[in-house]
Structures are given as structure tokens and as C-alpha cells.
Amino acid sequence: MAATFPSPMPTGMGAALGLSGLRLTRRGRAVAVVLALAVSIPLMGLGGRAVANEPGRPTEVTVHTVAPGETLWGYASEIARPGEDVRDVVARLRELNELSSGALLAGQVLLVPVP
């Protein structure tokens, strides 16, 4: 006569997902954490407006994705106040976005101060 053993009862979150036999190794947990961060960090930038801090006063900004053909000079021209030098606004945009040059790529995300 063969002995039979009862199967373990599925419990917890794994059982609810049908993964009662899944066990992650240390490396598997690390990979899961890295993947979760890789998905969640870009989603943090999807807020429509944000506040970027300058020393002394906050600056209200909008998040803008660069389209083909758009330039930093064009953004600066749009947000420059009357009589304000557009070169100064370009420099402020470069500093705000930590850009090493004025070159933009399509799809790049920029913080643009609200006029």
C-alpha cells in the first residue's frame, strides 16, 4: 500500500494569484525590486505641474515633452517677459533642467516655468 501525503494548503497573496509554489531567491527579489523601480520612477514625472525650488523662492513649472523641431530658444521666447533678454531665459531654462548645452532631442522632458 502506497503512502499518500496531503498537499499543503495554499495561503497568502501567492495563493490568491495562483502562485502558491513560487519562492524567490535573493537575486529574484533584487530583480523584482529593480523592475518595480524601473516602472515607477518614470511615472513620477507624469504630474502636470510641479514646483522647482530656487534659492529663496519656488518657481511654478509645467512638464513638457519636446516635439521634433522645437528649440530651447523657442521656449525662452514664449515665456520671456516684455523687455527681458531671451538669452537670460535660455540660461535659466538650461540651469533649471541641468542641460549642458542648448540642444534638445524629440521626446526629452523639460521643466518650463509658467509665464
N, CA, C and O atoms as a printed pandas DataFrame, in Angstrom:
     atom_number atom_name residue_name chain_id  residue_number  x_coord  y_coord  z_coord
0              1         N          MET        A               1    0.823   -1.170    0.000
1              2        CA          MET        A               1    0.000    0.000    0.000
2              3         C          MET        A               1    0.874    1.242    0.000
3              4         O          MET        A               1    1.777    1.360    0.828
4              5         N          ALA        A               2    0.619    2.177   -0.918
5              6        CA          ALA        A               2    1.419    3.393   -1.051
6              7         C          ALA        A               2    0.925    4.454   -0.078
7              8         O          ALA        A               2   -0.277    4.601    0.149
8              9         N          ALA        A               3    1.866    5.186    0.489
9             10        CA          ALA        A               3    1.514    6.257    1.421
10            11         C          ALA        A               3    1.168    7.511    0.623
11            12         O          ALA        A               3    1.826    7.828   -0.368
12            13         N          THR        A               4    0.160    8.200    1.048
13            14        CA          THR        A               4   -0.210    9.465    0.413
14            15         C          THR        A               4   -0.009   10.588    1.419
15            16         O          THR        A               4   -0.267   10.435    2.613
16            17         N          PHE        A               5    0.453   11.709    0.908
17            18        CA          PHE        A               5    0.687   12.870    1.761
18            19         C          PHE        A               5   -0.267   13.979    1.357
19            20         O          PHE        A               5   -0.475   14.216    0.168
20            21         N          PRO        A               6   -0.846   14.656    2.332
21            22        CA          PRO        A               6   -1.755   15.747    1.970
22            23         C          PRO        A               6   -0.975   16.894    1.332
23            24         O          PRO        A               6    0.146   17.199    1.740
24            25         N          SER        A               7   -1.583   17.526    0.327
25            26        CA          SER        A               7   -0.920   18.666   -0.304
26            27         C          SER        A               7   -1.035   19.877    0.622
27            28         O          SER        A               7   -2.034   20.024    1.326
28            29         N          PRO        A               8   -0.025   20.741    0.627
29            30        CA          PRO        A               8   -0.082   21.908    1.502
30            31         C          PRO        A               8   -1.216   22.831    1.089
31            32         O          PRO        A               8   -1.509   22.975   -0.097
32            33         N          MET        A               9   -1.843   23.447    2.060
33            34        CA          MET        A               9   -2.931   24.393    1.790
34            35         C          MET        A               9   -2.341   25.699    1.292
35            36         O          MET        A               9   -1.454   26.258    1.937
36            37         N          PRO        A              10   -2.817   26.201    0.151
37            38        CA          PRO        A              10   -2.326   27.493   -0.318
38            39         C          PRO        A              10   -2.832   28.611    0.588
39            40         O          PRO        A              10   -4.018   28.668    0.913
40            41         N          THR        A              11   -1.936   29.486    0.987
41            42        CA          THR        A              11   -2.303   30.614    1.831
42            43         C          THR        A              11   -1.587   31.862    1.351
43            44         O          THR        A              11   -0.597   31.778    0.624
44            45         N          GLY        A              12   -2.085   33.014    1.756
45            46        CA          GLY        A              12   -1.417   34.282    1.485
46            47         C          GLY        A              12   -1.654   34.803    0.083
47            48         O          GLY        A              12   -2.495   34.295   -0.659
48            49         N          MET        A              13   -0.884   35.841   -0.266
49            50        CA          MET        A              13   -1.010   36.536   -1.543
50            51         C          MET        A              13   -0.692   35.629   -2.712
51            52         O          MET        A              13   -1.361   35.700   -3.743
52            53         N          GLY        A              14    0.325   34.767   -2.576
53            54        CA          GLY        A              14    0.682   33.864   -3.657
54            55         C          GLY        A              14   -0.454   32.942   -4.034
55            56         O          GLY        A              14   -0.655   32.649   -5.212
56            57         N          ALA        A              15   -1.206   32.477   -3.035
57            58        CA          ALA        A              15   -2.334   31.594   -3.305
58            59         C          ALA        A              15   -3.425   32.346   -4.054
59            60         O          ALA        A              15   -4.056   31.793   -4.954
60            61         N          ALA        A              16   -3.648   33.592   -3.689
61            62        CA          ALA        A              16   -4.675   34.386   -4.355
62            63         C          ALA        A              16   -4.329   34.601   -5.824
63            64         O          ALA        A              16   -5.221   34.709   -6.665
64            65         N          LEU        A              17   -3.036   34.662   -6.134
65            66        CA          LEU        A              17   -2.610   34.866   -7.511
66            67         C          LEU        A              17   -2.328   33.557   -8.236
67            68         O          LEU        A              17   -1.941   33.559   -9.404
68            69         N          GLY        A              18   -2.519   32.453   -7.549
69            70        CA          GLY        A              18   -2.250   31.161   -8.154
70            71         C          GLY        A              18   -0.766   30.835   -8.183
71            72         O          GLY        A              18   -0.333   30.009   -8.987
72            73         N          LEU        A              19    0.018   31.466   -7.325
73            74        CA          LEU        A              19    1.459   31.275   -7.304
74            75         C          LEU        A              19    1.914   30.653   -5.991
75            76         O          LEU        A              19    2.971   31.012   -5.471
76            77         N          SER        A              20    1.133   29.730   -5.450
77            78        CA          SER        A              20    1.433   29.200   -4.122
78            79         C          SER        A              20    2.777   28.489   -4.048
79            80         O          SER        A              20    3.355   28.408   -2.964
80            81         N          GLY        A              21    3.290   27.974   -5.146
81            82        CA          GLY        A              21    4.552   27.267   -5.120
82            83         C          GLY        A              21    5.740   28.140   -5.484
83            84         O          GLY        A              21    6.861   27.635   -5.534
84            85         N          LEU        A              22    5.542   29.443   -5.743
85            86        CA          LEU        A              22    6.604   30.340   -6.170
86            87         C          LEU        A              22    7.385   30.864   -4.971
87            88         O          LEU        A              22    6.813   31.411   -4.028
88            89         N          ARG        A              23    8.695   30.688   -5.025
89            90        CA          ARG        A              23    9.568   31.239   -3.984
90            91         C          ARG        A              23   10.705   31.960   -4.694
91            92         O          ARG        A              23   11.346   31.401   -5.584
92            93         N          LEU        A              24   10.950   33.204   -4.296
93            94        CA          LEU        A              24   12.001   33.977   -4.930
94            95         C          LEU        A              24   13.314   33.846   -4.164
95            96         O          LEU        A              24   13.341   33.843   -2.933
96            97         N          THR        A              25   14.384   33.740   -4.916
97            98        CA          THR        A              25   15.703   33.759   -4.314
98            99         C          THR        A              25   16.089   35.203   -4.027
99           100         O          THR        A              25   15.359   36.124   -4.392
100          101         N          ARG        A              26   17.201   35.401   -3.393
101          102        CA          ARG        A              26   17.671   36.766   -3.105
102          103         C          ARG        A              26   17.854   37.534   -4.414
103          104         O          ARG        A              26   17.480   38.703   -4.505
104          105         N          ARG        A              27   18.423   36.886   -5.419
105          106        CA          ARG        A              27   18.615   37.538   -6.715
106          107         C          ARG        A              27   17.268   37.833   -7.374
107          108         O          ARG        A              27   17.101   38.884   -7.993
108          109         N          GLY        A              28   16.313   36.923   -7.247
109          110        CA          GLY        A              28   14.983   37.142   -7.811
110          111         C          GLY        A              28   14.285   38.325   -7.164
111          112         O          GLY        A              28   13.628   39.111   -7.847
112          113         N          ARG        A              29   14.424   38.460   -5.836
113          114        CA          ARG        A              29   13.829   39.615   -5.151
114          115         C          ARG        A              29   14.488   40.909   -5.612
115          116         O          ARG        A              29   13.812   41.919   -5.806
116          117         N          ALA        A              30   15.814   40.879   -5.788
117          118        CA          ALA        A              30   16.529   42.076   -6.248
118          119         C          ALA        A              30   16.058   42.472   -7.646
119          120         O          ALA        A              30   15.853   43.654   -7.922
120          121         N          VAL        A              31   15.888   41.494   -8.519
121          122        CA          VAL        A              31   15.396   41.773   -9.873
122          123         C          VAL        A              31   13.983   42.350   -9.810
123          124         O          VAL        A              31   13.672   43.287  -10.546
124          125         N          ALA        A              32   13.132   41.816   -8.954
125          126        CA          ALA        A              32   11.762   42.322   -8.823
126          127         C          ALA        A              32   11.769   43.770   -8.337
127          128         O          ALA        A              32   10.989   44.588   -8.824
128          129         N          VAL        A              33   12.634   44.092   -7.390
129          130        CA          VAL        A              33   12.722   45.470   -6.887
130          131         C          VAL        A              33   13.211   46.407   -7.979
131          132         O          VAL        A              33   12.658   47.494   -8.149
132          133         N          VAL        A              34   14.237   46.008   -8.723
133          134        CA          VAL        A              34   14.764   46.839   -9.801
134          135         C          VAL        A              34   13.698   47.071  -10.868
135          136         O          VAL        A              34   13.549   48.189  -11.360
136          137         N          LEU        A              35   12.963   46.037  -11.225
137          138        CA          LEU        A              35   11.898   46.197  -12.219
138          139         C          LEU        A              35   10.795   47.120  -11.716
139          140         O          LEU        A              35   10.278   47.936  -12.479
140          141         N          ALA        A              36   10.429   47.002  -10.447
141          142        CA          ALA        A              36    9.409   47.872   -9.882
142          143         C          ALA        A              36    9.867   49.321   -9.905
143          144         O          ALA        A              36    9.077   50.212  -10.218
144          145         N          LEU        A              37   11.127   49.571   -9.580
145          146        CA          LEU        A              37   11.663   50.932   -9.626
146          147         C          LEU        A              37   11.731   51.449  -11.055
147          148         O          LEU        A              37   11.437   52.618  -11.306
148          149         N          ALA        A              38   12.115   50.590  -11.992
149          150        CA          ALA        A              38   12.218   50.999  -13.389
150          151         C          ALA        A              38   10.862   51.410  -13.944
151          152         O          ALA        A              38   10.791   52.269  -14.823
152          153         N          VAL        A              39    9.802   50.820  -13.454
153          154        CA          VAL        A              39    8.465   51.175  -13.905
154          155         C          VAL        A              39    7.940   52.406  -13.167
155          156         O          VAL        A              39    7.308   53.267  -13.778
156          157         N          SER        A              40    8.192   52.500  -11.872
157          158        CA          SER        A              40    7.582   53.568  -11.079
158          159         C          SER        A              40    8.294   54.906  -11.185
159          160         O          SER        A              40    7.633   55.942  -11.120
160          161         N          ILE        A              41    9.609   54.932  -11.344
161          162        CA          ILE        A              41   10.331   56.202  -11.386
162          163         C          ILE        A              41    9.917   57.059  -12.581
163          164         O          ILE        A              41    9.679   58.252  -12.389
164          165         N          PRO        A              42    9.815   56.527  -13.808
165          166        CA          PRO        A              42    9.356   57.384  -14.909
166          167         C          PRO        A              42    7.919   57.891  -14.714
167          168         O          PRO        A              42    7.578   58.967  -15.206
168          169         N          LEU        A              43    7.092   57.147  -14.016
169          170        CA          LEU        A              43    5.715   57.567  -13.799
170          171         C          LEU        A              43    5.624   58.745  -12.847
171          172         O          LEU        A              43    4.621   59.460  -12.847
172          173         N          MET        A              44    6.652   58.962  -12.035
173          174        CA          MET        A              44    6.641   60.094  -11.120
174          175         C          MET        A              44    6.647   61.416  -11.868
175          176         O          MET        A              44    6.123   62.411  -11.366
176          177         N          GLY        A              45    7.230   61.443  -13.058
177          178        CA          GLY        A              45    7.315   62.671  -13.834
178          179         C          GLY        A              45    6.063   63.009  -14.605
179          180         O          GLY        A              45    6.048   63.994  -15.343
180          181         N          LEU        A              46    5.015   62.229  -14.460
181          182        CA          LEU        A              46    3.811   62.476  -15.232
182          183         C          LEU        A              46    2.891   63.528  -14.623
183          184         O          LEU        A              46    1.862   63.850  -15.217
184          185         N          GLY        A              47    3.221   64.059  -13.484
185          186        CA          GLY        A              47    2.412   65.125  -12.898
186          187         C          GLY        A              47    2.436   66.330  -13.822
187          188         O          GLY        A              47    3.498   66.686  -14.334
188          189         N          GLY        A              48    1.305   66.961  -14.046
189          190        CA          GLY        A              48    1.211   68.074  -14.990
190          191         C          GLY        A              48    1.991   69.293  -14.566
191          192         O          GLY        A              48    2.613   69.950  -15.401
192          193         N          ARG        A              49    1.973   69.606  -13.305
193          194        CA          ARG        A              49    2.697   70.767  -12.807
194          195         C          ARG        A              49    3.521   70.360  -11.612
195          196         O          ARG        A              49    3.184   69.426  -10.885
196          197         N          ALA        A              50    4.596   71.073  -11.424
197          198        CA          ALA        A              50    5.476   70.806  -10.295
198          199         C          ALA        A              50    6.044   72.134   -9.824
199          200         O          ALA        A              50    5.858   73.161  -10.476
200          201         N          VAL        A              51    6.724   72.112   -8.712
201          202        CA          VAL        A              51    7.386   73.310   -8.218
202          203         C          VAL        A              51    8.866   72.992   -8.092
203          204         O          VAL        A              51    9.264   72.097   -7.346
204          205         N          ALA        A              52    9.678   73.744   -8.836
205          206        CA          ALA        A              52   11.127   73.595   -8.755
206          207         C          ALA        A              52   11.643   74.713   -7.865
207          208         O          ALA        A              52   11.290   75.876   -8.058
208          209         N          ASN        A              53   12.459   74.375   -6.912
209          210        CA          ASN        A              53   12.922   75.363   -5.954
210          211         C          ASN        A              53   14.188   76.050   -6.408
211          212         O          ASN        A              53   15.157   75.403   -6.806
212          213         N          GLU        A              54   14.170   77.364   -6.344
213          214        CA          GLU        A              54   15.361   78.173   -6.479
214          215         C          GLU        A              54   15.684   78.653   -5.086
215          216         O          GLU        A              54   14.799   78.690   -4.231
216          217         N          PRO        A              55   16.901   79.015   -4.835
217          218        CA          PRO        A              55   17.190   79.557   -3.511
218          219         C          PRO        A              55   16.335   80.801   -3.259
219          220         O          PRO        A              55   16.416   81.787   -3.992
220          221         N          GLY        A              56   15.526   80.732   -2.222
221          222        CA          GLY        A              56   14.739   81.902   -1.854
222          223         C          GLY        A              56   13.290   81.882   -2.292
223          224         O          GLY        A              56   12.431   82.389   -1.571
224          225         N          ARG        A              57   12.988   81.311   -3.454
225          226        CA          ARG        A              57   11.591   81.312   -3.900
226          227         C          ARG        A              57   11.319   80.123   -4.824
227          228         O          ARG        A              57   12.172   79.740   -5.625
228          229         N          PRO        A              58   10.121   79.545   -4.703
229          230        CA          PRO        A              58    9.760   78.443   -5.597
230          231         C          PRO        A              58    9.335   78.975   -6.965
231          232         O          PRO        A              58    8.834   80.094   -7.073
232          233         N          THR        A              59    9.535   78.177   -7.996
233          234        CA          THR        A              59    9.128   78.527   -9.353
234          235         C          THR        A              59    8.111   77.500   -9.817
235          236         O          THR        A              59    8.386   76.301   -9.800
236          237         N          GLU        A              60    6.927   77.964  -10.235
237          238        CA          GLU        A              60    5.921   77.041  -10.757
238          239         C          GLU        A              60    6.318   76.674  -12.183
239          240         O          GLU        A              60    6.629   77.542  -12.999
240          241         N          VAL        A              61    6.303   75.377  -12.469
241          242        CA          VAL        A              61    6.724   74.895  -13.781
242          243         C          VAL        A              61    5.687   73.940  -14.351
243          244         O          VAL        A              61    4.862   73.390  -13.620
244          245         N          THR        A              62    5.739   73.750  -15.664
245          246        CA          THR        A              62    4.950   72.713  -16.324
246          247         C          THR        A              62    5.939   71.701  -16.903
247          248         O          THR        A              62    7.074   72.043  -17.236
248          249         N          VAL        A              63    5.498   70.477  -17.015
249          250        CA          VAL        A              63    6.317   69.427  -17.604
250          251         C          VAL        A              63    5.950   69.357  -19.082
251          252         O          VAL        A              63    4.780   69.207  -19.432
252          253         N          HIS        A              64    6.964   69.468  -19.951
253          254        CA          HIS        A              64    6.722   69.494  -21.388
254          255         C          HIS        A              64    7.621   68.463  -22.073
255          256         O          HIS        A              64    8.812   68.372  -21.774
256          257         N          THR        A              65    7.047   67.694  -22.989
257          258        CA          THR        A              65    7.819   66.743  -23.791
258          259         C          THR        A              65    8.155   67.411  -25.120
259          260         O          THR        A              65    7.264   67.890  -25.821
260          261         N          VAL        A              66    9.421   67.442  -25.459
261          262        CA          VAL        A              66    9.908   68.117  -26.659
262          263         C          VAL        A              66    9.427   67.384  -27.909
263          264         O          VAL        A              66    9.570   66.167  -28.025
264          265         N          ALA        A              67    8.859   68.144  -28.834
265          266        CA          ALA        A              67    8.421   67.605  -30.126
266          267         C          ALA        A              67    9.526   67.877  -31.158
267          268         O          ALA        A              67   10.353   68.763  -30.943
268          269         N          PRO        A              68    9.555   67.146  -32.256
269          270        CA          PRO        A              68   10.569   67.391  -33.282
270          271         C          PRO        A              68   10.525   68.842  -33.765
271          272         O          PRO        A              68    9.455   69.381  -34.047
272          273         N          GLY        A              69   11.687   69.456  -33.854
273          274        CA          GLY        A              69   11.789   70.822  -34.357
274          275         C          GLY        A              69   11.692   71.899  -33.281
275          276         O          GLY        A              69   11.971   73.063  -33.569
276          277         N          GLU        A              70   11.313   71.560  -32.073
277          278        CA          GLU        A              70   11.212   72.557  -31.013
278          279         C          GLU        A              70   12.603   72.868  -30.467
279          280         O          GLU        A              70   13.475   72.000  -30.421
280          281         N          THR        A              71   12.795   74.122  -30.053
281          282        CA          THR        A              71   14.104   74.563  -29.570
282          283         C          THR        A              71   13.976   75.230  -28.212
283          284         O          THR        A              71   12.902   75.685  -27.818
284          285         N          LEU        A              72   15.089   75.276  -27.513
285          286        CA          LEU        A              72   15.141   75.959  -26.229
286          287         C          LEU        A              72   14.911   77.453  -26.421
287          288         O          LEU        A              72   14.274   78.095  -25.586
288          289         N          TRP        A              73   15.421   78.007  -27.508
289          290        CA          TRP        A              73   15.229   79.419  -27.817
290          291         C          TRP        A              73   13.738   79.720  -28.027
291          292         O          TRP        A              73   13.248   80.769  -27.610
292          293         N          GLY        A              74   13.033   78.807  -28.664
293          294        CA          GLY        A              74   11.589   78.988  -28.882
294          295         C          GLY        A              74   10.821   79.019  -27.568
295          296         O          GLY        A              74    9.926   79.847  -27.397
296          297         N          TYR        A              75   11.155   78.131  -26.642
297          298        CA          TYR        A              75   10.502   78.149  -25.329
298          299         C          TYR        A              75   10.825   79.438  -24.600
299          300         O          TYR        A              75    9.950   80.057  -23.994
300          301         N          ALA        A              76   12.093   79.840  -24.664
301          302        CA          ALA        A              76   12.507   81.061  -23.971
302          303         C          ALA        A              76   11.773   82.273  -24.530
303          304         O          ALA        A              76   11.374   83.159  -23.775
304          305         N          SER        A              77   11.593   82.317  -25.842
305          306        CA          SER        A              77   10.876   83.438  -26.467
306          307         C          SER        A              77    9.422   83.496  -25.994
307          308         O          SER        A              77    8.865   84.579  -25.811
308          309         N          GLU        A              78    8.809   82.321  -25.798
309          310        CA          GLU        A              78    7.407   82.271  -25.366
310          311         C          GLU        A              78    7.220   82.733  -23.928
311          312         O          GLU        A              78    6.214   83.366  -23.607
312          313         N          ILE        A              79    8.179   82.423  -23.056
313          314        CA          ILE        A              79    7.979   82.713  -21.639
314          315         C          ILE        A              79    8.683   83.974  -21.169
315          316         O          ILE        A              79    8.494   84.398  -20.028
316          317         N          ALA        A              80    9.500   84.588  -22.039
317          318        CA          ALA        A              80   10.210   85.805  -21.646
318          319         C          ALA        A              80    9.201   86.938  -21.409
319          320         O          ALA        A              80    8.264   87.133  -22.183
320          321         N          ARG        A              81    9.421   87.672  -20.323
321          322        CA          ARG        A              81    8.575   88.842  -20.038
322          323         C          ARG        A              81    8.967   89.972  -20.974
323          324         O          ARG        A              81   10.090   89.987  -21.478
324          325         N          PRO        A              82    8.078   90.910  -21.215
325          326        CA          PRO        A              82    8.419   92.050  -22.094
326          327         C          PRO        A              82    9.683   92.758  -21.594
327          328         O          PRO        A              82    9.792   93.111  -20.420
328          329         N          GLY        A              83   10.626   92.954  -22.505
329          330        CA          GLY        A              83   11.874   93.624  -22.173
330          331         C          GLY        A              83   12.942   92.704  -21.607
331          332         O          GLY        A              83   14.082   93.133  -21.431
332          333         N          GLU        A              84   12.609   91.450  -21.318
333          334        CA          GLU        A              84   13.579   90.507  -20.770
334          335         C          GLU        A              84   14.414   89.914  -21.902
335          336         O          GLU        A              84   13.875   89.561  -22.951
336          337         N          ASP        A              85   15.713   89.805  -21.698
337          338        CA          ASP        A              85   16.616   89.252  -22.703
338          339         C          ASP        A              85   16.380   87.743  -22.821
339          340         O          ASP        A              85   16.451   87.022  -21.826
340          341         N          VAL        A              86   16.103   87.275  -24.021
341          342        CA          VAL        A              86   15.805   85.863  -24.263
342          343         C          VAL        A              86   17.014   84.994  -23.905
343          344         O          VAL        A              86   16.847   83.846  -23.492
344          345         N          ARG        A              87   18.230   85.529  -24.059
345          346        CA          ARG        A              87   19.432   84.756  -23.706
346          347         C          ARG        A              87   19.445   84.412  -22.214
347          348         O          ARG        A              87   19.863   83.323  -21.823
348          349         N          ASP        A              88   18.979   85.364  -21.381
349          350        CA          ASP        A              88   18.913   85.092  -19.940
350          351         C          ASP        A              88   17.895   83.998  -19.632
351          352         O          ASP        A              88   18.113   83.172  -18.745
352          353         N          VAL        A              89   16.788   83.995  -20.364
353          354        CA          VAL        A              89   15.750   82.979  -20.156
354          355         C          VAL        A              89   16.269   81.611  -20.599
355          356         O          VAL        A              89   15.992   80.604  -19.947
356          357         N          VAL        A              90   17.024   81.567  -21.708
357          358        CA          VAL        A              90   17.630   80.307  -22.166
358          359         C          VAL        A              90   18.578   79.783  -21.091
359          360         O          VAL        A              90   18.576   78.589  -20.789
360          361         N          ALA        A              91   19.383   80.663  -20.517
361          362        CA          ALA        A              91   20.315   80.252  -19.463
362          363         C          ALA        A              91   19.554   79.716  -18.252
363          364         O          ALA        A              91   19.973   78.733  -17.641
364          365         N          ARG        A              92   18.431   80.364  -17.901
365          366        CA          ARG        A              92   17.621   79.904  -16.768
366          367         C          ARG        A              92   17.011   78.531  -17.055
367          368         O          ARG        A              92   16.970   77.677  -16.170
368          369         N          LEU        A              93   16.539   78.314  -18.280
369          370        CA          LEU        A              93   15.988   77.008  -18.665
370          371         C          LEU        A              93   17.061   75.921  -18.614
371          372         O          LEU        A              93   16.808   74.812  -18.142
372          373         N          ARG        A              94   18.249   76.243  -19.100
373          374        CA          ARG        A              94   19.342   75.260  -19.061
374          375         C          ARG        A              94   19.685   74.904  -17.622
375          376         O          ARG        A              94   19.915   73.736  -17.307
376          377         N          GLU        A              95   19.722   75.906  -16.747
377          378        CA          GLU        A              95   20.039   75.647  -15.341
378          379         C          GLU        A              95   18.936   74.835  -14.667
379          380         O          GLU        A              95   19.216   73.882  -13.940
380          381         N          LEU        A              96   17.679   75.217  -14.911
381          382        CA          LEU        A              96   16.545   74.528  -14.306
382          383         C          LEU        A              96   16.504   73.055  -14.698
383          384         O          LEU        A              96   16.177   72.199  -13.876
384          385         N          ASN        A              97   16.837   72.760  -15.961
385          386        CA          ASN        A              97   16.786   71.390  -16.472
386          387         C          ASN        A              97   18.137   70.690  -16.453
387          388         O          ASN        A              97   18.265   69.567  -16.939
388          389         N          GLU        A              98   19.154   71.358  -15.888
389          390        CA          GLU        A              98   20.505   70.798  -15.784
390          391         C          GLU        A              98   21.019   70.320  -17.141
391          392         O          GLU        A              98   21.510   69.199  -17.276
392          393         N          LEU        A              99   20.894   71.200  -18.149
393          394        CA          LEU        A              99   21.346   70.885  -19.502
394          395         C          LEU        A              99   22.760   71.409  -19.698
395          396         O          LEU        A              99   23.059   72.535  -19.301
396          397         N          SER        A             100   23.630   70.616  -20.299
397          398        CA          SER        A             100   24.992   71.056  -20.555
398          399         C          SER        A             100   25.075   71.907  -21.820
399          400         O          SER        A             100   26.034   72.656  -22.005
400          401         N          SER        A             101   24.069   71.792  -22.693
401          402        CA          SER        A             101   24.023   72.609  -23.908
402          403         C          SER        A             101   22.568   72.967  -24.191
403          404         O          SER        A             101   21.657   72.535  -23.483
404          405         N          GLY        A             102   22.367   73.759  -25.233
405          406        CA          GLY        A             102   21.014   74.160  -25.604
406          407         C          GLY        A             102   20.343   73.191  -26.557
407          408         O          GLY        A             102   19.216   73.437  -26.986
408          409         N          ALA        A             103   21.005   72.095  -26.900
409          410        CA          ALA        A             103   20.453   71.122  -27.847
410          411         C          ALA        A             103   19.362   70.289  -27.166
411          412         O          ALA        A             103   19.520   69.842  -26.030
412          413         N          LEU        A             104   18.257   70.094  -27.884
413          414        CA          LEU        A             104   17.146   69.291  -27.376
414          415         C          LEU        A             104   16.905   68.113  -28.305
415          416         O          LEU        A             104   17.182   68.180  -29.503
416          417         N          LEU        A             105   16.388   67.037  -27.738
417          418        CA          LEU        A             105   16.031   65.855  -28.523
418          419         C          LEU        A             105   14.522   65.643  -28.443
419          420         O          LEU        A             105   13.918   65.869  -27.395
420          421         N          ALA        A             106   13.919   65.212  -29.536
421          422        CA          ALA        A             106   12.493   64.899  -29.527
422          423         C          ALA        A             106   12.233   63.820  -28.487
423          424         O          ALA        A             106   12.941   62.814  -28.436
424          425         N          GLY        A             107   11.213   64.031  -27.656
425          426        CA          GLY        A             107   10.868   63.087  -26.611
426          427         C          GLY        A             107   11.480   63.431  -25.263
427          428         O          GLY        A             107   11.095   62.860  -24.243
428          429         N          GLN        A             108   12.427   64.355  -25.250
429          430        CA          GLN        A             108   13.058   64.780  -23.995
430          431         C          GLN        A             108   12.026   65.527  -23.147
431          432         O          GLN        A             108   11.192   66.253  -23.687
432          433         N          VAL        A             109   12.076   65.355  -21.833
433          434        CA          VAL        A             109   11.137   66.016  -20.927
434          435         C          VAL        A             109   11.822   67.235  -20.330
435          436         O          VAL        A             109   12.937   67.149  -19.815
436          437         N          LEU        A             110   11.127   68.387  -20.409
437          438        CA          LEU        A             110   11.660   69.646  -19.878
438          439         C          LEU        A             110   10.736   70.219  -18.829
439          440         O          LEU        A             110    9.519   70.042  -18.894
440          441         N          LEU        A             111   11.320   70.911  -17.856
441          442        CA          LEU        A             111   10.546   71.720  -16.932
442          443         C          LEU        A             111   10.572   73.134  -17.490
443          444         O          LEU        A             111   11.645   73.704  -17.692
444          445         N          VAL        A             112    9.398   73.704  -17.739
445          446        CA          VAL        A             112    9.298   75.048  -18.315
446          447         C          VAL        A             112    8.552   75.922  -17.326
447          448         O          VAL        A             112    7.418   75.601  -16.972
448          449         N          PRO        A             113    9.153   77.031  -16.860
449          450        CA          PRO        A             113    8.455   77.912  -15.914
450          451         C          PRO        A             113    7.164   78.453  -16.511
451          452         O          PRO        A             113    7.092   78.760  -17.700
452          453         N          VAL        A             114    6.145   78.564  -15.662
453          454        CA          VAL        A             114    4.875   79.116  -16.096
454          455         C          VAL        A             114    5.054   80.625  -16.240
455          456         O          VAL        A             114    5.538   81.275  -15.314
456          457         N          PRO        A             115    4.666   81.201  -17.398
457          458        CA          PRO        A             115    4.849   82.655  -17.587
458          459         C          PRO        A             115    3.996   83.476  -16.653
459          460         O          PRO        A             115    4.041   84.706  -16.695
